[in-house]
Amino acid sequence: MEHMADDADRIVEMIKRAGNLDALKPDQNFYDAGIDSMKALDVMLDMENEFGVTVPDERFVKARTATDLAALVAALRTG
């Protein structure tokens, strides 16, 4: 569980960088915080590079928080 929290924190940083955001919490909806589809694509590509997984578009768009994305990364790692 701690590993997933660490991943969520790393993903928060990716989202903040992509959206030029000052603050974002792991359970905060990043679309509501100002991330649009182009910025979300940058986050998805950063995640793929950082975590070594291929993130399916249809699963990525259903995730709304860094915590959701960390759970997705965990699921992709385990197959």
N, C-alpha and C positions, 0 to 999 in steps of 0.2 A: 504494500500500500504506500509506503514511503517513497518507493521508486516512482510510482505514478504521480505523487505530489511534486517530486523533483522535476519530472517531465512537464507537469502542468506549469510550473514556474518558468521553465525554459520556453515553453510555448507562449506564455504571457509576454515574455521579452520579445519573441518573434512578432507577435501581434502588435505590441507597442511600437516596435521599429517599423513595421509595414505601414501602420496607420499614423505614425508620428504622434502617438498618444503619450501623455505624461503619466497616466495612471490607468491600471486595469487590474481587477481582481480575478483570480482563477475561475470563480463562478459567475462572473459578469458576462452578459451577452455581448460579444464583441461586435456584432452587427449594430446593436443599439448604440455602442460606443463610437461608431463612425467607420467601421470597416465595410467597404463595398466589395463587389465581386472581384475586381482587379486586385485589390489589396489582399483579399482572401486567397487568391491564386498564388501570390507571393508567399503567404504563410504556408500554404500547402507544399510548395516547392522547397521552402526552408525546412519544413518538417521531414520531407523525404530525404533531403541531404543530411540533416542532423541525426535522424534516427535510423536511416538505412531501410526504410519501408516504402512500399508503393501505396499511396493513399487513394482509394477509389473516390472519384468525384461524388458519386451518389451518397457515399457515407460521410464525406467531408461536409457537404452542404447541410446535412441533418444535425451536425454538431454546432452548438451555439456558444460554447464556452471553452476555455482552455482545459478545464477539467474533462469535458466531453472529448476533446481532441486527445488528451492524454490517455483516456480509456480506449479510444480508437487505436492509438499507437500500441498500447498493451495487447489489445486483441490481435492486431496484425503481427506482432512479434511472436505470439503463440500459435499463430496459424489458424 
